[in-house]
Amino acid sequence: ALVVGIFSPVSYVLVLYALQVAPLSHVAPAREVSMLFAALLGGHLLGEKDRGPRIAGAVLIAAGVMALGW
């Protein structure tokens, strides 16, 4: 809880900085990458089922972020 309490405000400040130096169309999708990590860690650490759809969704999120970057 202490680590999350420290890194949560830091991540928000970094997003605000990124919005100043990069277009919103690049920053907003990159923020959603956290959902990718949450889905993958939830499946691994909590032993959740349905790994196929979870991995397919993670791949689609990553592909979308990369496509917007190009």
MOSULNOR-V558725 format. One record per residue. SS is DSSP state (@ for helix, = for strand, . for the rest). PHI is phi in whole degrees, 0 to 359 (999 if undefined). NEAR is the number of other ideal C-beta (glycine too) atoms within 10 Angstrom. Layout:
BEGIN
SS:PHI:NEAR + SS:PHI:NEAR
END
This chain:
BEGIN
.:999:5 + @:294:6 + @:296:7 + @:295:8 + @:298:8 + @:276:10 + @:281:11 + @:298:9 + @:295:9 + @:296:9 + @:294:13 + @:294:10 + @:296:9 + @:295:11 + @:294:13 + @:299:10 + @:295:11 + @:298:16 + @:293:14 + @:282:7 + @:254:7 + .:226:12 + .:293:10 + @:302:9 + @:295:9 + @:263:13 + @:284:17 + @:301:14 + @:294:16 + @:295:14 + @:295:13 + .:285:11 + @:298:14 + @:299:11 + @:295:12 + @:298:17 + @:295:11 + @:296:11 + @:293:17 + @:290:15 + @:292:11 + @:299:12 + @:293:17 + @:278:11 + @:286:8 + .:265:7 + .:67:7 + .:290:12 + .:275:8 + .:61:10 + @:291:11 + @:301:8 + @:297:11 + @:295:17 + @:290:13 + @:298:11 + @:296:15 + @:296:18 + @:295:11 + @:294:11 + @:298:18 + @:298:12 + @:296:10 + @:295:13 + @:296:17 + @:293:10 + @:296:9 + @:292:14 + @:290:11 + .:281:4
END
